[in-house]
Amino acid sequence: MNKKAFYHKSKNCWNQYREKHKWTRIENFPDGIDPPQKVRIYRQNDYFRLQFWDPAAKKNLTERVDGDLVTAIFRAREIEERLKHFRSSGLGRGKLKHQSLLELYQSHLQRRADAGEIDPKTVRRYASALEHYRCFVNQPLISTTCPSATNINRELVLQFQSHLKNLQISSNGHPNTEKHTMVSSDYVLDVVRGMYIWAADPDRGNLMPSGFRNPFQGKFRQTESVAPDLFGEPDITVPMAAQFLEKCDSYQLQLFALLIFYGLRASEPCFLFRDNLTSDGWLKVVCLPQISYRTKGRRDKRLPLLEPVRTLFEKQFRHMDSGLLLHRRSVWGGTEKSLLLSYSLDEITKEYTRRCRKSTNLSAEQGIQIRDQLLQEAGGLKYDHIENEFRRLADQLSWPAKATLKDFRHLFSTAMMNAGMPEYYRKYLMGHAVSKSAISTYTHLDQLREHYLEAAQRQFLPLIEVFTKRSNELVSAA
């Protein structure tokens, strides 16, 4: 077909369909009816089109209205009211793609982390959960049948649940480990539900049209996971912990004393300074917002030190008045030198502030990277160091694989309960919220040392004896 023939054919098609697709603006309204101020009304074929600028969407939007002119005017009035009071038409982003929704939500989470509302680790966990949703909606069948996030329905939720049920994943995200089915999909579904709640909220995401119903909302699903039977002993018992302490060397003894006798989370010893030890026998485990560290749950606590544990720390650090309480084995053994080894918490804070000021528009993630590098230079240890020390001893004792570092917390909580420690005190030592009721504000834990020492004598006496004996042996050998 030559250019002239193509031109005539195109012109004929335009003449044929011109009237059908032409927009004719309505400018003359019946007497007594004021025209809308922010919404333009057009007639197209046998229906009407409303066009307006939506400040929330930051673009012109259109909406089709079937019916007569009165119906179109009535709908235009509704949109104008929403634009006037909420600066949004309530139509959302129109054909909002799943990918766009994911990017906007993750950007919102990152801004919250930068503002200090949530931990950057939470952003990473959410991103990992949302990656499953991203892979699901990118499947050819799903992207064809449901290309927009605004038209998801219950059927899509069921398909997503089925997808998660059959999904093969690696343990802890490591690519080289053996794949297995997901133990529970509840967390992933909760994260996706939260994303759509945020998107539909007019005061937050404001991305969904008015009247949008979140199909992920509600407790309609039933997980296949079964709650564990709590009857029986923890995977690490008191005799096992005694064997563990007998095998510890000088470095391991100081490290695992805090995990066994106080049930600390494995990451908490990494942020303890000499400043946390008090002269009257307490060890303070606190948040350090000045260097972007907060304990899980964002709760401070203090631990009454057993006399053998207190004596061990005093002997170990007699030659050093400041710095981190615990170091990497290589630094502790003298095979690695650290430039900031003797830096106190105040000095670390000043250096952290100085380095952060060098960066413009510092994000929360960048702040954590600076902090971790600073603690690395101060000789600090990480979770992996503690895990490796634990695994080395556990292998020597031929412990089963199900016995993990976290089981020291199970042992501690179980022992404190069996010793009759009041629940408020036990929750406090575990770093949990003691209560959500108002009475917790008026309840002060003024007998923490007495309750802990009594419970330790009842349940941990064999461990205390082994610890004291092993500590004396190591001191004599040195």
N, C-alpha and C positions, 0 to 999 in steps of 0.2 A: 504493500500500500504506500503510494507516494504521499508527500507532505500535504498536497492540496486536498486529496481525498480524505486524509486523516483529519484535516481541519474542518471539512464539511460534516464529517461524521460526528466530531466532538460538538460542533455547533448545534446539530440536530438533537443530540442527547441533552444538551443544556436547555434547549427550547422545550424539550419534552418534559423534563423533570424540574424545570425552573420554578414553576408555580408551586410544586409540591414541597420543595425544600426552602423556599424563600421565606425570610423572616420579615414580617410587617409590623412595625411598632405601633402600639395603640396609644394615640395621643389625645383623641377626643373621647371623653368619658361622659356618661349620662349626667344630666343636670342633678345637682345636689350631691354628687359623689366626687370627693377630692382625689386626685391621682396620687399614687404612692410617691414618696420623696426619694427613697433609696433603692427602690426596685423598679426596673423597667419591664413592661409587659409587651410581649410580641405574640403575634398570631402566626402559626406555622401549620399549613395544611388544615387539619380539623381539630387541632389542640393549641394550647398556649405555652409559651416559654417565658420564664421569669429569669432575669439576668441582674446580677448585683455584685458589688465588691464585698468580700468577706474578710474582715481584718484578721480573724483567727487563721484562716487558710492562706491569707496573703495573696489572693488572686481572685479573678472574676469567676463566679460560679453560675450555673444555670440549673433550672429545675423544670421538668415538664409537668404541666397541669392538664389533665383531661376534664372536660366539662365546659361550661359556658363562661362568659366574662365575669359574672358574679363570683364564681368559684375561684377564678384566677386572682381577682381583687382580694378576696378573703384570704387566700394563701399568701399574697404579697403583704397584707397587713400583719399576718403572723410573723413572717420573716423580718419585717421592719421592727416589730416589737423586740424580737430577740437581738437584732443588731443594735438597737438602742440601749437595751439594758445589759446584755451580756457580751456585746461586741463579737457576736458569733451567730451565724444563721442556724446552727444546729445541724447542718448537712455534713459536717466533718470534712474530711479530705477527699470526698468523692470516691474514686477508684483507688483507694490506698493499697499499694502493693505490700505483700507480707515482708519483703526485704526492707522496704522503707520503714515499716512499723518497727522491725527489729532494730534498725539503726537508730531511729529516734529514741526508742526506749533505752537502749544501751548508752546513748549519749546523755540521756537524763540521769541514769544511774551514775555515770562518771562525774557529772556535775555535783551530784549529791555527795559522792566520795570526796571531791575536792573541797566541798563546804564542810566536811567533817560529820555529816549526818550518818553515813554508813562507812564501813571498813572497805578499803580497796579489795580485800580478799572476797568480800561479798559480791563485788562487781564481777570478779573472775568466776565465782561459782555460778552466778546467774548466767554469765556468758556461756559457760559449759552446758548448762541445762537448755538454754535457748538454741544452742547449736543443733540439738536433736530436732527441735521444731523447724529450724531452717532446712535441714536435710529432708524432712518430711514434706514440707510445702514445695520444695524444689523438684519433687518427683513429677515426671511428665503428666501423669494422670491427675494429680492434685492441682498442679499449676494450670491445667486446662479446665477442670470442673469448678475450681474455686480460686481464680487468679487474684481476687481482692480480699483484703482482711476485713472489709466492712460487710461482706456477705457470708461469713462463716456461719455454720449451723451445727445442730446436734449431730448430724451424720458425720461431719468432718471430725468432731471430737472423738466419736467412736472409732473412726479410722485411725486417728492419731494414737489412741489407746492401744489398738491392735498392733500398730507399728512399733510402739515401745515394748509391748509384750514379747514380740519376736526379735527384737533388736539384740545383736551380739556386741558387747562392749568389752573394753580392756579394763583391768583393775586399776583404779586411781588414774585412769587416762594414759597409762604407760603403753606405748604402741607395741612393745615386744613381749608383753605378757599374754598368757592364754586368755582367749575371749570366752565370755559366758553371758547368759541372759541377765537382764537387769533385775536385781532383787526386788525393788519396788520402784514404781514410776510416779509415786505420789509427789516427790519433790519437783520433778520436771513439770508435772501438771499444775502444781501450785505456782510455779514461776510463770508459766504461760498465762494462767488465770490472772495473776497479778499484773501482767503486762496489759491484758485487755481491760482490766479494771482501771488502770492508769489512763489508757487511751480513751476510755469512755467518760472519764471524769471531766466535766467542763472547766474545773479549776486547775487541772493538771495537764493531761495530754490534749484533751479537747479535739480528738481526731475522728471520733465516730459520730454518725448522724444521731439526732435526737430520737429517742425511742429504741436505740440499739440494745439488744438483749445479749448478754454475754453467755454463750453456751457452755463455757467452762465454769460458770458460777454454780455454786450449790454443792451439796454433798451427795450427789447422785451415784457416784462410783463406789465400788467396793474393792479394795485391794486384795490381792491373793496372798500377800505376806502375812505371816502368823507371828503374833507377839511371842517373844522368847519365854520359856518357862523359867521363872526366877528361883525356883526351888533348887537347893543344892549349893555347893561351895563355888566361889569364883574360880576362874581358870588358873589363877595363882593363889595358893593357900599360904598360911603362915609358915608351915614347915618348908614349903618351896622357897619362900622369901628368905628364910633363915639359911638355906643352902646357897642361895644367891649371894647373900652378904658374906658368907664364908669364902666365896670365890673372888670377891672384889679385891682389887689392889687399892693403893692409896688414892689414886685419881678417881676410880669408880665409886669408892666408898662415900666420898663427899657428894658425888653427883646423885647417886641413887638413894641416899639417906632422905633427901627432901621428897622424892617421889614415893618412897615406901611409907615413911612415917607421917606424911602430910598430904598425900594424894594429889600433889601438884600436877597440872597439865604439863606434858613434856616440853612445851614451848616456853613455859613460864620461867624456868631457871636461866634461860638465855638472856633475860632482861633484869637480872638481880645485880645490884651494886653493893659494895661494902657499906655504902650509906644506908642500905636497907636493914643492916644489923644494928640493933639498939643495945645500949649498955645494960639494960635490965632484962635481956634474954628474949627479945622478940625479933622475928624476921618479918619485915613488911613486904608484902607482894602487892604492888600498886601499879596503877596506870601511869604512864609517862607521856602525857600529851605534848610536852615540850619537845619530844623527839619522835612524835607520831606513833607512839605505842600505847595500845589499850588492851587490857586483859579481855578474854572472852567473857561477855556479859558486862564489861565495863564496871567491874566492882573491885574495890580495894579490900584487902584483908590483911590480918597480921597473925603470925603463927607463934605459939609459945614453944620455944626450943627445949627439947629434952637436954638434960645436962651432958650426956655423952656427945650429942650432936653439937652442942654449943662449944664444948671443949675441943672437938675436932676442928671446927672452923677457926677457933682462936689460935690453935697450934699451926694450922696450915697457912694462916695469913698474918702471922706475927711480924713478918718482915715487910709487909706492905699495908699501908694505911688506907689506900684508896684504889679505885679501879673496879672492874667487874668482879663479882663474887666467884664466878666459875669461868674457866677458860678452856680453849681447845687443848687436847692432850699434848700436841706438839709445842704449844706455848707453855703449858704447865711443866712439861719435861725439859724445857730449855733448848730444844732443838730448833725452835723458830722464834725470832725476835719480832716484837710488835712495837711500833712507834708510839702508840698511845696506851701502852699497857697500864700505866699508873694514873691515867686520867680519871678524875672523879666524875660524878654525874653532872655537876655544874660545868665542868670543863668540856665534857662531851656535848652538853647542851649548847654552849657557846660556839663550839666548832661546827655543830650541826646548823645552827642559825647562820653562821658565816658562809657555809657552803650553799645553803638554800638561797641566800641573797644573791648569789652569782647567777642564778637561773631566773629568767623572766617567765611569767605565767606558769609558775611551778604547779604541777598537778600532784594529787595525793600519791599516785604511783611513783612519781619521781622522788617525792619526799621519802618514801619508804626505801627506795633504792639507795639514796644518800645515807639514810640511817643504817641500813645493813652494811654498807661499805665502811662506815665509821666504826661500827661494832666489830667488823672483821679486822680493822687496823688496831683495835683495842684488845685483840686476842679473844674475842667472843666466840662462843660455840653456837651451833644451829641444831634444829631438831634432828637432822640426819646424823650428826655426831653422836647424839644421845641414843638414837635408834641403833646405830652401829655398835656402840658399846654394849647395849642391852642384848643385841642379837649374838654378839661374840660369847657372852656369858651363858645365854640360854642354850646355845649349841654345845658348849662344854658340858652343861648339865643335862643334855638330851631332852630338853623340854619339848612338848608338842607344839606344832606350828600355831595352834589356836591361842597359845599363851602369848600375849602381846604386851607392849609397853603400857598400854592403857589399862591393862588388868590390875596394875598397882592402884589405880583409882578405885576400881571395883573392890579390891581387898580393903583399902582404907575405909570406904563408906560402909562396907559390910561389918568391919570390925567395930567401928564407932557405933553403929546401930546395935550390934550384939552387946556392946558394953553399956547400953542404956543411955547414951548421950542424947539430950533433948534435940528434937528435929531442927529447931532454929539454929543451934550451934553447929550441927552437922552440915546443914546447908551453907552456913557461913564459911566453914572451913573448905567446903567443896567449891566455893565461888559461885553458888547459885543464889537466886533471889529467895530470901527467907520467907516472904509472903507478899501477896498483892493486896491484902486487906489493910485498912487504915491502922489496925492495931500494931502492925510492924513498925510504924513510925514512933510509937510510944514504948516499944520494947527494946531495952538496951542489954547487950550481951556482956554483963559485967563480971561473969564468972567463967570466962573462956579458959583461962589457964587451969583452973581447978577441975573443970569438966574434962578437959583434954588429958591432963595428967592421970586422972582417975581411970579414964577409958583406956589409955595406953598401958597402964599397969595391969589392967584386966585382960587385954587382948594381945598386946604387943610385948609382954614381958620376955618371952623367948627371943624375940627379935632384938630387944634392947640388950640382952645378955650377950648374944652373938655379936652384935655391933660393937659393944664395949670391948669384948675380947679381941675381935679382929683389929680394931683401932689400936689397941695396946701392942699387939703383935707387930703391926706395920711400923709403929713409932719405934719399937725396940730394934727392929730390923734396919731401920734407917740410921 
